[in-house]
Amino acid sequence: MAQKKGIQAYVEPVALESLYRAFPDGGKQDTISAAAEILTRLRHETGITSTDLLDEMVAAMLKARRLTLRREIKGSFSTQEWVGMIDAFNGTLVRGMGIPAREMLYAEMVEAGDLDGSGTRHGYDSAELLGKINRLTLAQAEYLLLELRIFWEEINGRENGLDEFLKEYTS
């Protein structure tokens, strides 16, 4: 006797309810089968695989989260504070350090203030900036580090790159 092969998947209750509404006449198995048929037809008609579709969905969710974090951070730091952070992270390895983002930001800015006189040089209050960093959520701190890295890897060197970056976060 041949064994029946299948795929087991956990479907979030909210997603399952949405599928039930889309296919009100079917039970759980019929509903999931109908959704699988749609994905299969989509792949055949367009060449889009379910993996591609999932990749697009994940990318869209990450983009939405990034935009939310950008809105949360925008206006939180002055132009002088941003310039100080950008300056402090010039040449700093951000990836793979194993240090929580908020702690890394804090430590880097303490060093910039104490050893480099960044606050005086760029015109911001170091203690105030450190307080703002401490109030960041973990997601906001990760996002801030990402944006600082993106500045140095992609934006720095562009004509008006610094001005465009600062405009995005201070106006």
C-alpha positions as CSV (number, residue, x, y, z in Angstrom):
1,M,0.0,0.0,0.0
2,A,1.4,3.4,-1.1
3,Q,1.8,6.0,1.7
4,K,-0.1,9.2,1.2
5,K,2.3,12.2,1.1
6,G,1.3,15.6,2.1
7,I,2.5,18.8,3.6
8,Q,1.6,19.9,7.1
9,A,1.5,23.6,7.7
10,Y,0.4,25.8,10.6
11,V,-1.9,28.5,9.5
12,E,-2.4,31.5,11.7
13,P,-6.0,31.7,13.0
14,V,-6.4,35.1,11.5
15,A,-5.2,33.9,8.1
16,L,-7.4,30.8,8.3
17,E,-10.5,33.0,9.1
18,S,-9.6,35.1,6.0
19,L,-9.4,31.9,3.9
20,Y,-12.8,30.7,5.3
21,R,-14.4,34.0,4.3
22,A,-12.9,33.7,0.9
23,F,-14.1,30.1,0.5
24,P,-17.2,29.9,2.8
25,D,-18.5,26.6,1.4
26,G,-15.4,24.6,2.3
27,G,-14.0,23.1,5.4
28,K,-10.5,23.6,6.6
29,Q,-8.9,21.1,4.2
30,D,-11.0,22.3,1.2
31,T,-10.1,25.9,2.1
32,I,-6.4,25.2,2.3
33,S,-6.5,23.2,-0.9
34,A,-8.2,26.0,-2.7
35,A,-5.5,28.4,-1.5
36,A,-2.8,26.0,-2.7
37,E,-4.6,25.7,-6.1
38,I,-4.5,29.5,-6.4
39,L,-0.8,29.6,-5.7
40,T,-0.2,26.7,-8.2
41,R,-2.2,28.5,-10.9
42,L,-0.4,31.7,-10.1
43,R,2.9,30.0,-10.6
44,H,1.9,28.4,-13.9
45,E,0.3,31.6,-15.3
46,T,2.9,34.1,-14.2
47,G,6.0,32.1,-13.3
48,I,5.8,33.4,-9.7
49,T,6.5,30.7,-7.2
50,S,5.1,30.6,-3.7
51,T,8.6,31.3,-2.5
52,D,8.8,34.4,-4.6
53,L,5.4,35.4,-3.3
54,L,6.5,34.9,0.3
55,D,9.7,36.8,-0.4
56,E,7.7,39.7,-1.7
57,M,5.4,39.6,1.3
58,V,8.3,39.6,3.8
59,A,10.0,42.4,1.9
60,A,6.7,44.4,2.0
61,M,6.4,43.8,5.7
62,L,10.0,44.9,6.4
63,K,9.5,48.0,4.2
64,A,6.4,48.9,6.2
65,R,8.2,48.3,9.5
66,R,11.1,50.4,8.3
67,L,8.8,53.3,7.3
68,T,7.1,53.1,10.7
69,L,10.4,53.3,12.5
70,R,11.5,56.2,10.3
71,R,8.3,58.0,11.3
72,E,9.0,57.2,15.0
73,I,12.5,58.5,14.9
74,K,12.0,61.5,12.6
75,G,12.4,64.7,14.6
76,S,13.7,62.9,17.7
77,F,17.3,64.1,17.1
78,S,18.6,67.5,16.2
79,T,20.7,68.1,13.1
80,Q,23.7,68.5,15.3
81,E,23.0,65.2,17.1
82,W,22.7,63.4,13.7
83,V,25.9,64.9,12.5
84,G,27.6,63.8,15.7
85,M,26.3,60.3,15.4
86,I,27.2,60.1,11.7
87,D,30.7,61.3,12.6
88,A,31.1,58.9,15.4
89,F,30.1,55.9,13.3
90,N,32.6,56.8,10.5
91,G,34.6,53.6,10.1
92,T,32.8,51.8,12.9
93,L,32.0,48.1,12.2
94,V,28.3,47.7,12.9
95,R,27.5,44.3,11.6
96,G,28.1,41.1,13.5
97,M,29.4,42.6,16.7
98,G,27.0,40.8,19.0
99,I,26.3,44.0,21.0
100,P,22.7,45.1,21.4
101,A,22.1,48.2,19.2
102,R,21.1,50.6,22.0
103,E,24.2,49.7,24.0
104,M,26.4,50.1,20.9
105,L,24.9,53.5,20.1
106,Y,25.3,54.6,23.7
107,A,28.9,53.4,24.1
108,E,29.9,54.9,20.8
109,M,28.4,58.3,21.7
110,V,30.0,58.3,25.2
111,E,33.3,57.7,23.5
112,A,32.7,60.4,20.9
113,G,31.7,62.8,23.6
114,D,34.5,62.0,26.1
115,L,37.4,61.3,23.9
116,D,36.6,63.3,20.7
117,G,34.6,66.2,22.1
118,S,31.9,65.5,19.6
119,G,29.2,67.4,21.4
120,T,31.3,70.6,21.6
121,R,32.5,70.2,18.0
122,H,29.1,69.6,16.5
123,G,27.0,71.7,18.9
124,Y,24.9,69.3,20.9
125,D,24.6,68.3,24.5
126,S,26.1,64.9,25.0
127,A,24.0,64.1,28.1
128,E,20.8,65.0,26.3
129,L,21.8,62.8,23.3
130,L,22.6,59.9,25.6
131,G,19.2,60.2,27.3
132,K,17.5,60.1,23.9
133,I,19.4,57.0,23.0
134,N,18.5,55.3,26.2
135,R,14.8,56.0,25.5
136,L,14.9,54.3,22.1
137,T,13.1,51.0,21.8
138,L,15.3,48.0,20.6
139,A,13.7,48.2,17.2
140,Q,14.4,51.9,16.9
141,A,18.0,51.5,18.0
142,E,18.5,48.7,15.4
143,Y,16.9,50.9,12.8
144,L,19.1,53.9,13.7
145,L,22.3,51.7,13.4
146,L,21.0,50.5,10.1
147,E,20.5,54.0,8.8
148,L,24.0,55.1,10.0
149,R,25.5,52.1,8.2
150,I,23.5,52.9,5.1
151,F,24.8,56.5,5.2
152,W,28.4,55.4,5.2
153,E,28.0,52.6,2.7
154,E,25.6,54.2,0.2
155,I,24.9,57.9,0.8
156,N,28.3,59.3,1.8
157,G,30.1,60.7,-1.3
158,R,26.9,61.5,-3.1
159,E,26.5,65.2,-4.0
160,N,24.3,66.7,-1.2
161,G,24.2,63.2,0.4
162,L,24.5,64.5,4.0
163,D,21.9,67.3,3.4
164,E,19.4,64.8,1.9
165,F,20.0,62.4,4.8
166,L,19.5,65.1,7.4
167,K,16.4,66.5,5.7
168,E,14.9,63.0,5.9
169,Y,15.2,62.9,9.7
170,T,15.1,66.5,10.9
171,S,12.4,68.3,8.9
